[in-house]
Amino acid sequence: LTNLVGSLLAVTTGDGEVWTWDLSARRRGERPLLHPEPLTAMAAAPAGDRLLTCGHDGPVRLWNLDDGRIVFDIPCHDEIAWAGFGPSGEVFTLVSKPGEARLHSSRDGSPVGEPFVHDGRDVPPAFHPTGRLIACRGRDGSVRLWDGATGLAVGPPLTRGGGAPALAFSPDGRRLAVAGSDGAVRLWKAPEPVAGEV
């Protein structure tokens, strides 16, 4: 596994060691980060100062890359197929191999909102630039939006079946591009936030 964010490059070996490189300074970390088992997913925070490491059925671990310290461990009983930070770095998403996804606080690892569904190791969820929405592919191949704060569904599915090899929001967050298995790319208008309290 490799992960590249800005000038940070992280590479894992088969036994759970992770080596980091500062590409701007052309310098490798003094020692590897040691995860207790081989990794299945890894993600760097947008600022390049923290790294998530995930294994088959062991802990999910957040590292402080400034000093190599473990910030926290989260117990996990399912293999993590994908991990990624939101745009602000304040939350991260874990997607298990069975297809359950959940947001967690980057401060202490606590769950944020309700679990939601995402299927596909090869198709990562897409965060809205503000982090308020997450686009995911369901087990049936459909695409739908989830609230980035509550984990609740936002509206009906955008597509039904057929698969979606790639998902991406536009930089301004106004459109969601969904690549179809038929080779077509469809654009969807992202819903605007509702003013006031629900």
PyMOL commands that set and color helices and strands:
alter all, ss='L'
color gray80, all
select strands_A, chain A and resi 2-5+8-12+17-22+27-28+33-34+39-44+50-55+60-64+69-74+80-85+91-96+100-105+111-117+126-127+133-137+143-147+153-159+166-169+175-179+185-189
alter strands_A, ss='S'
color yellow, strands_A
deselect
rebuild
show_as cartoon
